[in-house]
Amino acid sequence: MATAMRASFIAVTALVGGALGAAVLGYAALALGFFALSFAPGGIHNDWSILALLGVLVGVGLGGLLGMWAGVQVAKLLLGLSSRSNVCRGVPRKRQ
């Protein structure tokens, strides 16, 4: 039961971290794209606006992945788990 609760906690923190990371980096990419397009003739109706949209999509995707990674690391920290701790470290495998 404790293992299932631990896995659920890690999954929830990964999802929350992914959502927050995607929102933050997506908004930052959007703001940067609008700022760059403000200098172009035609503003956001310029031909370069598709590049700004692509930047937003990359920002959302990268932010989601980094947020998930950070959420898992925070959950491991809160649960006292270490990525370096391995139960079988130093124990030779049995030959079959």
C-alpha positions in Angstrom: 0.0 0.0 0.0 2.8 2.4 0.8 4.4 1.8 -2.5 1.2 2.6 -4.4 0.8 5.8 -2.4 4.4 6.7 -3.0 4.0 6.1 -6.8 0.8 8.1 -6.8 2.4 11.0 -5.0 5.3 11.0 -7.5 2.9 10.9 -10.5 0.8 13.8 -9.1 3.9 15.9 -8.5 5.1 15.1 -12.0 1.8 16.2 -13.5 1.6 19.4 -11.5 5.2 20.2 -12.3 4.6 19.6 -15.9 1.5 21.8 -16.0 3.3 24.6 -14.2 6.5 24.3 -16.3 4.5 24.3 -19.5 2.5 27.4 -18.5 5.5 29.3 -17.4 7.8 28.6 -20.3 4.9 28.8 -22.8 3.9 32.3 -21.5 7.6 33.4 -21.5 7.9 32.3 -25.1 4.7 34.0 -26.0 5.8 37.3 -24.4 9.2 37.1 -26.1 7.6 36.4 -29.5 5.1 39.3 -29.2 8.0 41.5 -28.1 10.1 40.5 -31.1 7.1 40.9 -33.5 6.4 44.4 -32.2 9.5 45.6 -34.0 8.5 43.9 -37.3 6.4 45.9 -39.8 2.9 44.7 -39.5 3.2 43.6 -35.9 1.7 40.2 -35.0 0.2 40.0 -38.5 3.7 39.6 -40.0 4.9 36.5 -41.8 7.2 35.8 -38.9 4.3 35.2 -36.5 4.3 31.5 -37.4 7.9 31.3 -36.0 6.6 32.9 -32.8 3.9 30.3 -32.6 6.5 27.5 -33.1 8.6 29.1 -30.3 5.5 29.0 -28.0 4.9 25.3 -28.9 8.6 24.4 -28.2 8.4 26.4 -25.0 5.3 24.6 -23.8 6.8 21.2 -24.6 10.1 21.9 -23.1 8.5 23.5 -20.0 6.3 20.4 -19.6 9.2 18.0 -19.7 11.4 20.1 -17.4 8.5 20.6 -15.0 7.8 16.8 -14.9 11.5 16.2 -14.2 11.5 18.8 -11.4 8.3 17.4 -9.9 9.7 13.9 -9.7 12.9 15.3 -8.1 10.9 17.3 -5.5 8.8 14.2 -4.8 11.9 12.1 -4.3 13.4 14.8 -2.0 10.2 15.0 0.1 9.9 11.2 0.3 13.5 10.7 1.2 14.3 8.7 -1.9 17.6 9.0 -3.7 18.3 8.2 -7.3 21.6 6.9 -6.2 20.2 4.4 -3.7 19.9 1.0 -5.3 18.9 -2.0 -3.2 20.9 -4.4 -5.3 24.1 -2.3 -5.6 27.1 -4.3 -4.7 25.2 -7.6 -4.7 26.2 -10.0 -7.4 23.5 -11.3 -9.6 22.5 -14.9 -9.5 23.3 -16.9 -12.6 20.4 -18.7 -14.0 
